[in-house]
Amino acid sequence: VFSRCFLIPAPSQFDFKAQDSNLIRILAIDTPVRDACIAGDLSTAEKLLTQEINADANKHASYVNRSFVMARKHHWDHALQDAIKSISIQPSLIGCISKGIALGGKGNIRDSIQAFDLAFTFANEDPKIIVFLLLIKAIAIFNAGQHEEAIIRVQELAATCRNDILACRMVEAYLRVQLVINALDVGRHDEAADHFTAAVKMNIFSSRSAIHFGYDDFVVLFGWDLASLWMTANQKRCRALLQAGRLSEAIGSYQHMMDVSDITTKADSLDWFTVFKEECSALFAANGDAAFTTCDYDRAINLYSAAIELDPASDTIFAKRSKAKSGKMLWIEALHDAQKVIELNPSSYLGYDLKHTALHGAQRYDEAIQAFQIMMSKLHDAAYVPTQKLPQQYLSPSGTALDIRKVIDAQLENAPFRVLDTTTGLLCDREAQISAFKTSVEYKELVSSTITHPDFRMKRIKEIVVTYFRYAMLSHRWEGKEPLLQDIQDKVLYELNPVGGMVKLQSFCKIARRAGCRWAWSDTCCIDKSNSVEHQEAINSMFVWYQHSALTIIYLSDVPPSSKSGALANSAWNTRGWTAQELLASKVILFYQKDWTLYLDDRSLNHKESAAIMQELEHATGIDRRAIAAFRPGMTCARETLQWASTRVTTLQEDVAYSLSGVFGIRLRVDYGEKKQCALGRLLQKVVAHSGDITALDWVGKPSEFNSCLPADITSYEAPPCKLPSLSEADIQSSVSSLRGTVALESASRLYQTLDYLSAPRFAHRRLHLPCIVFPVTEVGRKPGQNKETHFTYGVKADGLHDLDITTEDRLPRFSREMPPPTWRTFLLVRTWSCHLLELPDPADDTKCVEDWTVSESTLPPSENEPVYSESHSRALRLIVRLGQPFGAFLLARQRNGVYKRIASDRNIIAQVKDMTSVGNLMDIRTLEIM
């Protein structure tokens, strides 16, 4: 860019002494007056000349010279009077010149030109005088405002006059400098720069002494400062280019001045050089700021670099360039600038702030944190009070570490307490995990970034912690010799002999690592089964661990490579007890075949979003695909959940119950050796007692020794729950209408209130306290033609119920009203009470069974002719209608100790009241204790 500039040569480049002999002085002025004019002391010159006139009023030269001084002072009338007076005394060359200058100053160009033309008659055809006159004439025309004509006259003169071409060029250059000054005064900076370019082409600037000696008549006549013309022209040109926005050209001109100026010139212009350099540097910096604001980092860097070249001691500009380089992610270069800021201003915090940013970007986090700590100390030591408050915007590394630890603890609260590091192959407990994190790049980056951004720290911390501690869970079938904790503890997993279950474990960890999980868990080796406390905690937490995992990898060892759809359904994995909770709990699952390739080559991120795989799973497990995809642990619809588990098996019989504790959201004490019936009984009693859900009592099979209302085996839930025909809303409304007027509302309301106040079922010491509607059995008779060895069918009659048959393995005594059983041995048919019959909303229950995931039918309004009953009466009548429908009944036999025992049946016992209108009078409501 600089090479395109027209540069003004320095004074030392030309030697004019060879031409001194050709130069003459036209003006006959005494030395004191001349010196005063050259020095610009016009008052002294006027005083001296006036004294000469007073001494000799007929001396025409004194009037001429005073006319020149008056013209210099722009006293044009006075100048014209003296010129005319001189001519009147004696016509002369200088008299005509003075008259022409005065007339030109007054704007009378025509008369001015005539005066100059008359002056030629006194030139005696001397070419030097003629050139001088023509130049003076052009200058007068220029001063009268006709700039272009004046310059053209000078250029034409230079073209025809070879002897004094230097004088012509000097005049033209000076006139152009005056044009530049005029243009700068009115803000026409581009025009000013162009005039300077033309002036530079003259190449007339020599040493100051030569110019002054040869052309001091021009200084006397017009006050030209030829001595400093070179410096003035160059300075004005730099200024014009700068103000025209041609910054690079201005810097080129300035640089040229610096290169060619001698020591004296530089010393004389030191202040100007300093100011101009600072202005250029500031302008470069301002343009850099504008570029930085628009994220044009390349341009900003270039502009800041230009500013630094002019002002290398400005820590502010180095700081700005460091920021721009950081924006461009030129971290090492940004670090160098930050270091320069520190060198230039070591007491400021800014350099260390920039250093922290650069080191953080370069991933040199330990050094970045050190720089931040130094920055904080600088802020605390600052004398400026507002600066002292800046630390409030930041966090200390120790405070950040505490926040991170809190988030880690919260994240690991629902994670396994021992996992495999998929990167190193080492088994780690939680403290080892945390230690690994604290030495990781992620941790150091997190500390380095959050200390300077406290507003976003918790969100950022959670994001990093969650990502780092992502873990994968393995769901599989135990086969052969699986690696246990002692087999891999303190060993590198990937270095162990890949045989048997070790291959499976190694493959699982590798796939977990490829999936972005740093940690992995397998039930084979990540639980210390010799530690009963840890073992129990693991069993009770396993559902939660699967639920919070980033991924569950399901390994189907019996599904060969490249299997077609249907192979998953036939896998033994679907039959295992523990895999049910692993399937339901996990949010993201992937199925892998025997060779660790994806099942069906389905490369979706989550096989729970695969329609084909979900359909196959639903068919294989009997679990609705909606429940598989969005299962929530709890006790709602317990009977349905128990049916899902009814066909699954476990190696240890107690695991039938333990594997379901997480599914129901309860904790169960682990006691291997208590046997299946006890473990399942404890599970079911918690489900019933905690939820009040009596659907768990709906089973067919053998009773448990734990409690006769509970089954001996999970398989008793395999049959679908008892499904009775339900009334539509229209049928209920119709039945309610028919009951009005035939059922005593007070009796119905009393029944409703009694049932409403019943407590929920509960267990105490293995005995079930069950709220029931009781129907005493009045007759039991054995049906003929039944298999006498296994099952017996009895005809049973009970007060208020239709007669029914019951088939059971138990031998029942036969009795009737005429031949009743002993008073201690009574039999009851009972309807277990459920508060759902009251149709009251349960605000705590926001879940539904799978079969209820449809929009329920809205309640129909009463007809126009129907009498309006209170809401409580309507609810009571609706209850009567529901109680009149068929229901699943229990047959209870009273024992000698007054406690009842359930008589198990090989099929559901379906009972129904005889007369719906008499329900309110027949109801015997009790809470029975059942063993």
N, C-alpha and C positions, 0 to 999 in steps of 0.2 A: 504493500500500500504506500509505504514511504517513497518508493522509487517513482511513483507517479507525480509526486509533488514538484513544483518549480521552485528551486531553492535559490535564495539570494546569496551571492558569493560574499565571503568575508573580506574585510578591508585588506588583508595581506595578499589577496590573490592577484591584484593588478598594481602596476607601478606607473604612475602618471608623470614622473619627473622628466621623462624624455620629451613630453609635450609642453613643459612649462614655458619654454621659449616662445611658443606660439601664442601664449595667452597675454592679453593686455588689459589694462584697466581703463575703462571708458570714463568713469566718474572721477572728477577732479575735486576730491574732498580731503581736507586736512586730516592728518592722522588722529588727533583727539576726537574729532567728530566721527570719523570712520569707526574708530574703536568703540565709541559709545553706541553707534548704530549696530555694529556687529554684536555687541554685548546686550543689546536690547534696551539700553538706557536712553530712551527716546527723549525724555525730559531734559537730560543733560545736553544731548545733541541739539535740541531746539533752543536751549538757552545759549549755547555757544554760537550758534548761527545767528540768533537775534542780536547778540553782542556785535557780531561782524557787520550786520546790516546797520545797526545803530552807529557803528564806527564809520561805515562807508555805504551810504544809501544807494550808490550807483554800482555796486559790485554785483553784477547779474548772477554770478556763480553762487553767492550766498543765498539769494532768493530761490534758485533752483534746488540747492541742497535742502533748504528748509521746506520746500514743496515736497521733496521725497519723504522727509520726516513726518510732515502732516499727513501724507498719504498712508504712511505706515500706521499712523494713529487713527486713520479713517476719518480725518477732518478734511473731507473732500473740498468743501468750499474754500477753506483757507489754503489748501494745497493748490487749487486752481488759481487763486488770486496771486500767490507767489510765483507760479509758473508764468502767468500773463505779465506780471511785473518784470520778471527776468527777460522775457522776450522783448518787452517794450524798451528795456535798457539796451539789450543786445541780443538779437536773434542768434540762437545756437542749437547745436545738436542736443545738448542735455536739456535745454529749455523746452524744445519740442517734445522730448521724451517725458519730462515732468508734466507737461500739459496733457499729453495722451494718457498718462497714468491717471491723472486727476479726473479727466472726463470719463474714462472707463469706470472709475470708482463711482462716479455719479450716475452711471448707467447710460451715458450718452455715447454709445458705441460708434455711431457714424462719425461724430466730430473727433472722437478719440482716434479712430483710424486715420482721419485726415491729418491729425497732428503728427502721428507716427510717419505718415507718408511724407509730410513736409520735412521731417527729420532726416530723411534719406538725402535731401539736397546738401546736407552738411557732412555726408559720409565720405566724400572725396573718392568714391568708388573703392574704398578700402573694404576688402571682403570680410575681415574680422569685425569691422564696425557694422557692416550690413547684417551679418549673422546675429550680432548682438542685438541690433534694432529689431530684427524679425522675431527673435526670441522674446524680447521685452514686449513687443506688440502682441504676441500670442499669449503671453502671461496676462497682460492687461485684459485681453478678450476673455481669458479663462476666469479671471477674477470678476468680470462683469456677468458671469453666469453662463457664457456660451462655451461649455466644456468640450463638447465633441469637436466644434470648429477649431478651437484652440489646439487640441491634440492633433487634429488632422494637419494643421499648418506646421506644427513642429515636425511631424512625421515626413511631410513633403520636403521640408527644409533639410532634414537629415538625409533624405534620398538624393538631394542635388548638391549637398555640401560635404565634401570629403575632409576638408581640413579641420573643421570644428564639429565633426559628427558626435564626438564625445559630449560636447556641450548640449547638443540637441537631445541626446539620449538622457543626459542628466536632468534636463528640464522636463522632458516627457515623464521620466520616472517620478520626479517630484510632484508634477501635476497629478499623476495617477495616485500617488500617496495621498494627496489632498482629497481626491475623489473617494478613496477608501475611507478616510476619516469622515467625510460627509455621509457616506453610505452607512458607516457604523453608527453615526449619531442618530440616524432615523431608522435603524434596525434592519437595513438591507444587507445582511451579512454575506449572502452568496455573491451579491454584486461586488461587495468590498473584496472578497477573496479573489474574484476574477480580475479586478483591477491590479491587485498585488501580483497576480501571476503575470500579467502584461508588464508590470514594472520590473519584475525580476529578469525578464527576457532582455532588458536593456543592457545588462552587464556593465553598468557604468560605475558601480560603487568601488571606490579605491580607498586608500588610506585616508584618514580624516585630514591630515595635514595637506595632502595634495589637493583635495577638493576645496578646502578652505582657501588656499593660496590662489588657486586659479579662478575661482568663481565667487570671490567674496563680494563683487558688485551686486550679485543676486541677493546676497545676504543683506547688504545695505538697503537695496531697493524694496525687498519684500519680506525681510525678516526670516528668510529660510534658514533652518538649522541644518546646514550641510554637514556639520561636524558629527552629528549623531544620526544622519540619515540612514546609514546602514542598519544600526540597531533599531531605530524607530520603525523602518519598513518591515524588518523581520518580526518585531514584536507585534506590530499592527496586523501583519499577515497571520501570525499564530492566533491572535485574538479573533480575527474575522473568521478563520476556519473553525475555531472552537465554537463561536457563537452561531455559526451556520450549521452546526451539528456534524461537521466533517472532522470528527474527533481523531481519526487515524491520520489524516493529512496534517492536522494541527500538531500531533505528536511528532510526525516526520519532520515538520518544519522546526519544531523545538529541538529535536535531536540533532538536526543539522547545525543549528546555532551553537549547540553545546560542543559539537565536534570540531568546528572551525574557529570558534572564538579563542582569542589568546587570553592569557591570564588576566591582563588588565581589563579587557572587555567583560570577562566573566565577573571580575570583582566589582566593576561599575554597575553591572546589571544583576547582581546577586539577589537583591530583594525581588526584582521582577521574575527572575527564574524560579525562585521559591514559590511565590504566589501562583504563577501560572501552572507550575507542576502540581501544586495542591489542588487547584481548580480542576485540572484535567483528571487527576486521581479521583477527586470527589465525583466528577461526572461519570467516569468509568464505573465507580462503585455504585452510583445511583442507577445507572443503566443495568448493572449487574443485579441490583435489588429487584428491578422490574422483571428481569428475566427469571430470577429465582422465584418470584411470586407466581409466575405462570409455569413453574416447574421445567423451564428450559435451562436445565443444569449445564449443558455444554456451553451455551452462550454466556451464562452467568460466570462460569469458571474462566472463560477467555477474558471477559471484561474485568473480573477481579484481578486476574493475572496482570493485565495491562495497568491497573491501578497500583498494584504492588510494585511493578517495575518503576513506576514514578515515585512511589512513596514506600520503600521497603521497610520502613520503621513503624508502619501502622499496624498495631495488633488487631484493630477492628476489622481491617480488610482481610487479613489472614484468617480471622474468625469466620468472616462471611464465606470465604473461599472453602474453608473446611466444611462448613454446612452444605455448600453446593456439591462438594465432592462426596459427602456422605449421602446426599440425595441421589447422586449418580452411582452410589455404592462403590466408590473408589476408596475403600476403607484405609489402605496404607497411605495413600496420598493425603487423605483427610487427616490421618494421624500425624503426618509430618507438619501440616499446617497448624494443627492443634499444639504440637510441641513448640512451634515458632511463636504462637501466641503466649505460651508459658514463658519462653525466653524473653520476649519483649515486655511482658507485664506479669512477672512472677507472683505478685501479690493478689492478682485477680482470680476469681473462681472460674471464669469463663473458659480459660484454656483447658482446665481439668474436666469441665463439663463436656467440651468438644472431644477431648481425649477419651472420655468414657464412651461417648457415642461411637467413635471410630473403632475403638477396641472391641466394643460389643458387636459392631457389624462385622469385624474381622474374626469373631468367635474366639477372641482371647479374653474370656469372661473373668478369669481371676485378676488379670491386669486391669480390666474395666472396673471391677469392684474396688480395687485399690485406688484408681483414679477418682472414683466417686467419693471415697472416704476422704481423700485429700481435698476434693472440692467442698465437702461439708465442713471441714476444718477451716478452709478459707472463708466460707460464709459466716461461720461463728466468730471468726476473728475480724470481720469487716468492721470498719469504723462507721460506715454509712448505715443508719438505722434500718431503712427499708431493705437493704441487702441482708441484714441480720435476720430478717423475718422470712427470707426465702427458704431456709431449711424446713419450714412448715409445709412446703409443697412436696417434700420428699419423704421417703421412708428409710429408716436405717436398715442395713443388711440384717442385723439381728432381729429387728421387728418383722421384717419380711420373712425370715426363717421361721419365726413363731407362727405367722399366718399360714405359711406353707405346711408346717407340721400339723396344724389343726385340720386343714383340708385333707391331708394324707390320712390322719386318724379317722376322719369321717368316711373317707373313701374305703379304707380297709376294714371298716366296721362290718361290712357285709361281704367281705372277701375271705377266702380260705386263709388260715394262719400258717400254712406251709405250702409252697409252690415250687415248681421247677423254673429255673431261668432258661428260657429257650435260646438265649444267646450264648451263655457259657456252659449250659448243661448241668449246672449245680443246683442242688436242692437248697432252698432258702426259707428261713422263717421270716416273720414280719420285720424284725429289726435288720436282718440281712437285706431284705428288700429296700428298706428305707436308707440303709447305708449305701447300697448300690445307686439309689436315686441321687443321694447327696453328692456323690462323686461323678455323676453323669453330666454330660454337656447340657442336657435339658434342664437340670436343676440350676446350674450356674447361669444359663441363659435366662431362666425365670427370675432369679434373684437380681441379675443385672438389669433386666427390663422393668421389673415391678418397682424397684426403688425409685425410679424416675417417673413412674406413671401410677401413683397411688389410687387415682380415681377408678382405674380399670383393674386393679390388682386382683381382687377376689375372683372376678370372672376369668382373668388370664390364668391365675393359679389353678382354678378348677379345671380349666381346659387342659393344661399341661399335666396335672396330676391324673386326671381321668385317662388321658391318652397313655401316659407312661405305665400306669398300673392296670391297663387292660389285660384281662386274663381269659384263657380258653379252658373249657372243661371237657373232659373225655366221658362219653357215654358208650358203654360196651358191655360185652358178656365176659365174665371171668372164664378163662380156658387154660387148662394145664397149669404150668408154673408161671405165675405172674411175679414180676419184680416187686419186692416189698421195700419198706423204708430202709432197712438195714442193708439192702443190696445196693443202694445207690447213694446213701448218705456219705458225704465227704468225697464223692467221686464225680468225675465228669461223665455224664450220661452218654455222650457221643463216643467216648473212648471204650465203653464196655462192650463185651462180646455180644454181637447182635443175634441172639438165639432166643427162641420161644417168645415169651411176652416182652422181652427187651426190645425186639424189633418193633413191636406195636408201640411201645412207649417212645422210642426214638422217632419213629415216623410221625406220631402224634405231635411231638414237640416241634419237629421241623415244619409241619403244616401250620401249626399255630403261629410259628415265627413268620412264615410267609404271609399269613393273614394279618400281620401287624400286632400280634400279641406278644409282649415281652415275657409273659408269665403263663404257665400252664399247670393244670391240676388233674391228677388221676387218683381215683380211690384206692388204687393198688399200693402206691408208695408214698402218698402225701399225708397219710394218717399214721400216727404212732399208736398202733392198736394195743401195745403193751401198757399204754397210759390210759387208764379207764376214764379219767376226767376228760382228756382230749378226745378219746374215742366217742364218748357220749355227746360232747359238744359238737363234734363233726357230724354225727348222725342227725342231731336236732337242727343243725345249721345248713345241711346240704341243699335243701330246697332253695334257701335264700342265696347260697353261693351260685347255684345254677341260674337263678333268677337275675342276678346282677352281673353275670358273665357277659363278656363282649361276644363270645361265640361258644357254642357247644358243638364239638366234633363227634359225630355218631359213627362208630366203626362197626360195619356189618361184616364180620369175618366169614359168614356163610353165604354171602352174596358174591358170586364170581365176577370177574371183570366183564365189562361190556354186557351186563345183564339187561334184559328188557323189562318193561313195566310189569309189575306183579311180583318180582323177586323180593322187593322190600316187604310186601305183605306176608311172604312165606318165611321171613327171617325169624329165628328164635329170639332175636332182640325184642320183638313185640310181646313175648310171653313172660319176660322177666319182671319181677316186682319193682325193683329199683328204677328200671328204665321209664316207668310211667311218670314218676315225678320229674325225672330228668327231661322228658319230652314236654311236659306241661309247664315246667318252671322256666325253661330256656326261651328267651325272646328271639334269638338267632340260632339256627341249627344248619348244619351241613352233613349230609349222609355220604359216607365213603365206603366203597366196595373193598373186597379182600385185598386188592393190590393198591389200595389207597388212591384210587381214582374216584372222581365224583360220580355218584349214582345217576344214571341216565345221562351222564355228561352234562348235567344241569349246572351251569356256571353262574347262576344267580347268586346274589350275596346272601340270601336267606331262603332256605328251602320251605320255610313256612309260608312263603309268598308264591310257591310253585303250585299251581292248581292240580297238576297231575300227581305230584307227590302227596299233597294233602288229601286228595281223593283216595289214594291208595292207603294212606295211614288211617283214614276214617273207616275204611272197610276192614282193615286188619285189626284195629284196636277197639272198634265200637265207640270211639269217642268222636263226637261231632267236630268237624273241622274248625268251626268257629270257636269251640272251647280250646282246641289245640293252639290256635293262633293267638287267642287273647285270654288265656286262663288266669284267674285271680284266686289265690289261696283263700280258703274260708270254709264254713260249715253249711252254707246255703246249699240246698239240694244234695244233702249228704248221701241219700240213697242212690242217686245217679252216679256219684263219684265212686261209691262202693261197688256198683255194678261194673264200672270200668276196670276195677282192680280184681274182680272176682275170678277171672280166668288166668291170672298171673301167678307165677311161682317164684319162690326164693330158696336159696340154698339152706339158709338158717331159718327155721320155722318162725322165730320171733320177728324176723324182718318183714313178714307179711304186714304187721302193724307198724313197725318202725319206718318202713318205706313210705307210709301214708301220712305220717305226722305233719310233715311240711305241707302236703297237699291241703290238709285241713287247717293249717296255720296254728298248730298247737305244739307244745313241747312235751315230750314223753320220756320219762326216765327209762334208760336202757338197762336191761337186766337179762342178758343171755343166760338161758337155763330156766327161765320162768315158764316156758312152753307157750305154744301158739295161742291157746284159748285165753290164757291170762293176759298176754300182750295185746291181743285183739280186743279183749274185754275192756282193758284200761283205755285203749284208744277210743272205743265206741262210747264208753261211759262219759269221757270228756266231751265227745262230740255232742251227745244228747244233753248233758248237763250244761254245757257252755252256750249252746245254741237254742235249746228248746225244740230242736228239730227231731220229731219222732219218726221221720221216714226211715231212720236207721233201724227201727224195730220191725220194719216191713221185710220179712225174709221167710223162706221156707226151707226146712231142714232140721238138723239136730240142734238142740239148745246147748249153750255153753255152760260149763261148770262154773264159770265166773258169775254168770247170772242167766237165769232161764229165759229172760226177754232178749238175750243176745245170742247170735248163732255161734256154734262151735267152730265153724270154718268160714272163711271169706267166700267160698264157693256158694254159700247159701244166698248170696246176692246176685247170682248169675241170672236167675229168672227175672224178667222185667218186673218192676214194681207193680203192685196191684192197681190196675186202671179201671175205675168205675165210670159208667156213663155220667156225664155232667150235664146239668141243666143249662139251657141258654138263658140269656137275660129275659127274653120274652116269656119263657116257661116259668121262671121264678116270679115274674110280675103277675102272671096269670094265677099261679098258686097262691101268692100273697092275697090277691083279690078274693079268691075263693075262701080264704081263711078268715077274712074280715067278717065279723058278725057271728062266726062259729067258734072262734078261739077267744078266750078271755084275755084281753090285752094286758091286764095286771099280772096274770099268771105267766104270760109270755115274757113280759118285761122283767119279772122276778127271775125267771130262768136265765135270761140274757145277763142280768147283773151277777147272778151266782157264778156263771161260767166266766164272766169277765174278771172276777176276782180270784180265780183259780191260779195257784202258783205254777211255775214251769216245772217240768219233770226234773228230778235231780237224783244223784247217786250218793249214798252214804254207806261206807263199809260194804261195798259191792251190792248193796240192795237199792233197787230202783223205787223211788217214790213217784208214782205215776198218777196224775189226775185223770179220772175216767168218768164216763157215764156208764153206770152199772145196770146190768139186766140179770137178775138171779135165775139160774138154771133150775127148772122144776122137774125135768125128766130127762134121763139118759137111757137109751136102749140100744143094744147092739143089733146091727143089721145082719140078717142071715146071709149065708153063702160067701163069706169073706175069708181071705187067707188068714188062718189063725196063727201063723208063725211070725209074720212080719208086721202087717198093718191091719188095723181094725177100723171099721166104719160104724159110727154111732149116730142114731137119730137123737137130736137134741131139741128140747123145748125150753123156752125162757119167757118170763113175763114180759109182755109187750112186743115180742118179736115173732116174726114168722118162723115156723119150724125149719130146721136145717140139718144137714148131715156134716159130720166131721170125721176125717180119716186121720189116724195117728198111730204111732208105734206104741204108745202107752195103753195099758189096760185100764179102762175106766169102770168104776162100779156102776151097776145099773140101779136106777131108782126112779121114783115117780112121786107125785103128790101123795098118793096113798101109802107109798113105801119110801119115805124120805131117807137120805143118808144121815150119818151121825151129825150132830149139831156142829162139831168142830170141822167137819169135812164138807164144806159147801163149795159149789161150783158157780162160777160167774162168767157170763159173756160180757165183755166190756168194750166200749168204744173209747179208744185213747183220745184225749181231748187235745185239740189244736186251736190256738187262738185265731188261726186264719179263718175259721168259720164265722168269726165275729165281723169279718170284713173291715177291720180297722187298719189304716195305713201304718206301716212300720218305718218311721223316718230313718232308723239306723240301718235299714236293709236297702242298699242301692244296687244289689246284684239280683240276677235272675237265673233260673235254671235254663239250660239250653232250649228245652221245649217251650219256655215262656218268652223266648226272644222274638215275640211277635206283638203286634198292637192288639191290646185287649178290646173287647166289645164295650162300647160306652153304655152307660146306664140309660134305660129308656124313661122318659118322663111319664107321669100318670096321665091317663086319658081324661078328656074334658068332663065326663060324667062321674068320674071316680072321686069319692070323698077324700079330702086331704087329711092325712094322719101326721102326727108329729114324727120327726126323724127317728127318735128313739123307738117309737112303736113300729115304724117300718122296718128298722133293723131287727127288732125282736121277731117280727113275723117272717122276715127273710131267714132268720136263724132256724125257726121252726120248719120251714120248707127244706132247708139243707139237712137238718137232722132227720127228716123223714125219708131221705134218700138212702140207698144201699151203702153200707160201709164195711171196711175190713175190721173184723172183730178178733179179739184174743179170748181164748178159753183159759181161765185161771182156776186153779184148785187150791183151796185153803189147806195149809198144813197145821200140824198140832200146835205149833208155836204161834199161830195166828197170822203168819206171813203167807203170802200167796206164791204160787209157782205157775209159770206158764206151761200149758200143755201144747207142745209143738205139733203142728199138722203138716202133712205132706203137700198141702195146697192151701191157698188163701181161704180163710173163713169169711164168707160174705153174708152179712145179716142185714135185716131191714125191719123197722118198726111196723106194726100192723096198722095203726091208725094215726095218721099225722096230726089230726085235730086233738088227740089226747096226749101228744108228746109232752107238753108242759106239765101234765099231771103225773106222767109215768116216770119221769127222769129221777134217777137216784145218782147223785153226783158225789163222788168220793175221791180221795187220794189214797191209793193202795200201796202197800209195801210189798214188793215182789223180790223174791230171792233168786 
